[in-house]
Amino acid sequence: MSALAKPSAALAPGLARSARLMRALGPDAAAIWAELDPQETDALSAAMDRLADDPSADAEALRRFAEARAASGQPGRGVWADLSALDTTALAMLTQHERAQVVALILSRLTGDAAARLLRALPSSLAVEAMQRLLHLGEIHPAAMASLEQHLAGRVKTMTREGSSAGIERIARIFDRLDPRAGTLFLAALESAEPGAGDKVRSLMFTFDDLATLDAGGMQTLLAAADRATLVIALKGAKETTSAAFFANMTARAGELLREEIAALGPVRRSEVDASRAELVGLARQLIGRGEIHAGSQTDEDELVE
């Protein structure tokens, strides 16, 4: 510990934890500093000055803090270890619907590294409010802490159960963006390594040619939202059935102009075409996710009910 540093034990728990987090974030904490009021900034700066300047000593303090909590015999102490082991995306998903006060409490119990990762992943407004609450966080009633730990333990179990299907979904999204040749090769390799996995991924894939299955309203919504240059490149060399679905939802004049633009392009690199098609598929997925369009066309078996 440096000669100027005072023991951090005298600091309030929330303030000490905030100081450690801001130190762990380093330059990434600039946006949070900008939102704190002068009193909070002064208090946090003073707390950081009272901590040791040696990064290794700070890391050791965080390790001892985590070990002390694990050895304290508190109910649910394994929950925080489980949460700290989650990747950043999972941590962000776990807290996306929580109030700032709860997020602050979670930050106070995670390991230093996990807390810093979560803080970086949070929306800036939530990160700032959570840090402000963490600055003033005091002792938590044991019943409230036990309730939160039970809630989080249930969320972690749910995420674990859903992990397999989520993994298939992520793989399908990757395959969506592969060119057809590479996608076919990788699917075959995946099927060979794990029989049945290829069919599961294939059932969740949504490719450029699948856009032809959109109903008229969906296709017109997609056309209105799509970038013109992206659309022109994506339709270069497209299958006749796919192209027809696009042109069928334009006026004759608009279709004629689009065909002229495609012809005027000349040869286009396959990688550019694949990238443009992947961009359209991504846009379609966003519109589907917002409920603005629906995947699949309306068939006779799926008729409207008056």
N, C-alpha and C positions, 0 to 999 in steps of 0.2 A: 504494500500500500504506500502511496506517495506521502511525503511529509505533510502536505497541505490537506490531504484527504482525511476526513473524519469518519469514524465508524458509521455505517449506514443503518445500524440497528435502531438508532434514535428516530429515524424517519418513519412516518406513518406508512403502513403496508402498501396502500394504494399509490402513494407518492413515490415510494421506493421502486415499486414495480413499473410505474410510468417512466421513471428515469432510466431504468434498465432497458425498457422497450425502445425509447427514443434513441438510446445509445446503439442498440442493435440495428435500428433502421438506418441510422446515419443520414446521408443526403436524401434518402427516400422520405424522411420525415418533414421535409420543407413545407409541404402543403398543410400539414397538421400544425406546425409552428405558426404559420400565417394566420390560422383561424383561432388560436388561443388568445384570450384577453391578456393585458399586461400583467395582472396579478398572477394568472396561471403560468405565464411565461417565466416570470421572476421566480416563482416557487419551484417550477420544474428545473430551471437552470441551476438554482441553488442546490437542489437535490442531486443533480448530476455532478456538481462540483464536489459534493460530499462523498461521492462514490470513488473508488480507486480508478485511476486513469489507465492502468495496465489492462488491456483487453483480455489477457489470459486470466488475470485475477477476477475480472468481471464474469467471464465464462465459468470460472470455478465457483463463484458466488451463486450463479444461477443453478449450477449442478447441485450444490449443497442445499439450495432452497427446494429444488424438486425432490431430492432424497429425503429431506426433513419432512416434507408433506407425505411422502410415501410411507415413512416409518412412523408417522404420528398415530396410525390406527384409526383414521377417520373413515366413516362409512363411504363406500364408493370410490376409494382412492384409486382403484384401477381404471375408472372412467377417464380420468385426466391423462393417464398414460396412453390409453387407447386413442383419445382425441389427438394427443400430441403426435402420435404415429401416423395420423391420416395425412394424405397429400393435401396440397393447398386447395385444389378444386373441391375436394370433399369437405374440408373445413369451411369454405365459403358457402357451400350448399347447406351445411348444417346450421349456419347462423343467419341465412338470408332473410328469414322471417322473424328473427328475434328483435326485441327492443334493445335500445342502446345500453340500458342498465344491465340487461342480461349478457350482452356481448362484452361489456366491461368486466363482468364477473368471470366470464369464460377466459378472457385475456389474462386475468389475474391468476388463473389456476394452470394454464398451459405452460409448457416449458418455454424458455426464452426464444428459442428458434421457431417453435410452432406459433407462438404469439406474434412474432414479427412477421411471419409468412401470412398469417391470417389478416393482420392489420394492413399489409400491402394489398391484399385481395379485396378488401371491403370497399364499397362505394365511398368516395371521399367524405361525404356528409356524415355517413354513419361512423366512419373511422374517427373523425374529429369529435363527434358527440360521445362516442365510446371512450375516447382518451380523456375527455373532460370529466366524464363520470368516474373513470378509473383514478384520476388525480385525487378525488375526494372519497374514494371507496374506503369504508371502515370495516369493522368486523361484521360478518354475516351470521344471522341466526341459524343454528344447526338444522332446524326443521326446514328452513328455506333452502339451505344448501343441499340437504338430503333430497328434497323434492326436485331440485334442478338436476342433480346427479342422476336420479332415476329417469327423468325425462330424457336426458342426453344419452343415457345407456340404451334406452329404447330406440332412439333415433339411430345410434350406431349399429344396433342389431338389424334394424330395418335396412340400412344401407348395405350391410354385409350380405343379407339375404338377396338384395336386388343386384349385388355386384356382378353376378354371372350374366344376367340379361342385359345389364348396362354395358358390360364388356362386348357383348355381341353387337349391341347398338353402335358403340364407338367404332368397332371394326367395319360395320356396314357403312358408316359415314366416310371412313377412309376409302373403302372400295368405290364409293360413289364418285370420288375424285380421281380415280385411276383411269387411264385410257383403257379401252375395251380389251386390248391384247394383254396388257399387264394384269388387268383384273381377272381375266380368264385363267391365266397361269397361276396367280396367287390363290385363287379360289380352289383350283385343282390341288395345289400343294397343301392348303389348309385342310381340305377334305381327306387327303391322304394321311396327314398327320393326326387328324381327329375326325373320324367318320361321323357324318351328320352335321358337323359345324358349318360346312359349306352351304348346305341347304338353309340353315338358320340365318346365315348372313345374307344369302341371296334373297330370302323372303323379306328382309328389311331394307334392301337396297332400293334406291330411287334414282334412276339414271335419266340422262337427257331424253332418251327415247320414250321414257315413261311420261314425259310432259304431254305427249300426244293423247294421253288418257284423261287429261283435264276436261271438265265440261266447258261449254262455251263461255259461261261467266267467268270461270277460273282462268281460262286462257286469255281472255280480254283483260282481266285484272293484271295478269302477269305481263302482258304486252305493254300495258300502260305504265307499269313500274320499272320495266327493263331499260337499261341503257341501250341506245340505238346502235352504237358501235359494237357493243358486246353481242347484240342480237344478230347483226350482219355476219360477224365472224362465226358465231355458233351455228348458223344455218348453212355455212359453207360446206358442201359435200354431205349434208345430212340425208338420212334415209327419206325416200319419197313420202312414206306415210307420216313421218314426223314433220317434214316441211309442210305437207298438206294441212295438218292440224293447225299450224300457225297461220298459213295463208287463208284458211277457211274462216278465220275470225278477224279478217281485215276487209276493208272495202277493196273493190277491184283496183282502184287507183293506187291505194297504199301498197297493195301487194305487188303491183307492177313496179313501183318505185323501189321497193325492197329488193326485188329480183335484179333490178338494174345495178343497185349498189353491191349486191353479192357478186355479180358477174364482173364488175369493175375492179374488184379486189385483186384478181389474178391469183396466182398460187399463194397459199398461206401455210405456214408451218403447222404441222399436226399439233405441236405443243400449244400453240396459240388457240387453235380451235378447241382443244380439250379444256384449256383454262377458261375460255368463254362459256363453254357448255356447263362446266362445273359452277361458274358464277350464276348462271341462270337457274341451275338446280338448287343452289344455295338460296337464291332469292325466292324460289317457289316454296322451299321448306320454311322460310321465314313467314311467308304469307299463309301457309297452311297452319303454322304454329299460332298465328294471330287470329285464325278462323276466317280470314278474308277469302280464301279459296279452299276447296276440298280435293283431296287426292282421289283419283279414279273418276271415270265418267259415269254418267247416269245410264243405267241399262233398263231394259224392259222389266227385269226382275226387281229393279229398284225404282219403281214408278212413283210419281208424286200422288199424294192422297188429297183430294179436294175436300 
